[in-house]
Amino acid sequence: MTTISDRSSSPRPDFYTISQLADRWSCSRGTVYNVLRSTGTKVVDFTAKGRKGHKLVPVPAVEEIERRKLRRLS
């Protein structure tokens, strides 16, 4: 687990993996896929269609999803 000081000292990544998003959002990988599918987010996939492989999600897309899903406390 990273701490706040670790995050500020490391450079910002360009992409997140599905596992990193599951950790970041505290949910399962399946839920991450469902969120990405429901929001129409494009995922970078390095494998042939239908095969298992390494998938990456651009940071701006993740930030947009988080901004849209943010709930305001009243």
C-alpha positions in Angstrom: 0.0 0.0 0.0 1.3 3.4 -0.8 1.2 6.4 1.5 0.5 10.0 0.7 4.2 10.8 0.8 5.0 7.9 -1.6 2.4 9.3 -4.1 3.7 12.8 -4.1 7.4 11.8 -4.7 6.7 9.4 -7.6 5.9 10.6 -11.1 2.3 10.4 -12.2 1.7 7.2 -14.3 0.3 7.5 -17.9 -1.9 4.4 -17.5 -3.4 2.1 -14.8 -3.8 -1.6 -15.0 -7.1 -3.3 -14.2 -5.6 -4.6 -10.9 -4.4 -1.1 -9.9 -7.9 0.3 -10.6 -9.5 -2.5 -8.5 -7.1 -1.5 -5.6 -7.7 2.2 -6.1 -11.5 1.8 -6.2 -11.7 -1.0 -3.6 -13.6 -3.3 -5.7 -13.1 -6.5 -7.8 -11.6 -6.6 -11.2 -14.9 -7.7 -12.6 -16.5 -4.5 -11.3 -13.7 -2.4 -12.9 -14.5 -4.0 -16.2 -18.2 -3.3 -15.7 -17.5 0.4 -14.9 -15.3 0.8 -17.9 -17.9 -0.9 -20.2 -20.8 1.2 -18.8 -18.9 4.5 -19.2 -17.7 3.6 -22.7 -14.0 4.0 -21.7 -11.5 2.9 -24.3 -8.9 0.4 -23.0 -5.4 -0.2 -24.5 -5.2 -3.9 -25.2 -1.9 -5.5 -26.3 -3.5 -8.9 -27.3 -5.6 -10.3 -30.1 -9.3 -9.9 -29.8 -10.8 -12.4 -27.3 -7.5 -13.4 -25.8 -6.3 -12.7 -22.2 -3.6 -10.1 -21.9 -2.3 -6.9 -20.5 -4.9 -4.1 -20.5 -4.2 -0.5 -19.7 -6.5 2.5 -19.0 -5.4 6.1 -19.6 -5.1 8.2 -16.4 -7.3 11.1 -17.9 -10.1 8.5 -18.5 -9.8 7.3 -14.9 -10.0 10.8 -13.6 -13.0 11.5 -15.7 -14.8 8.4 -14.4 -13.9 9.4 -10.8 -15.1 13.0 -11.3 -18.5 11.8 -12.7 -19.0 9.2 -9.9 -18.0 11.6 -7.1 -20.8 12.2 -4.7 -21.2 15.5 -2.8 -21.9 15.3 0.9 -24.6 17.7 2.0 
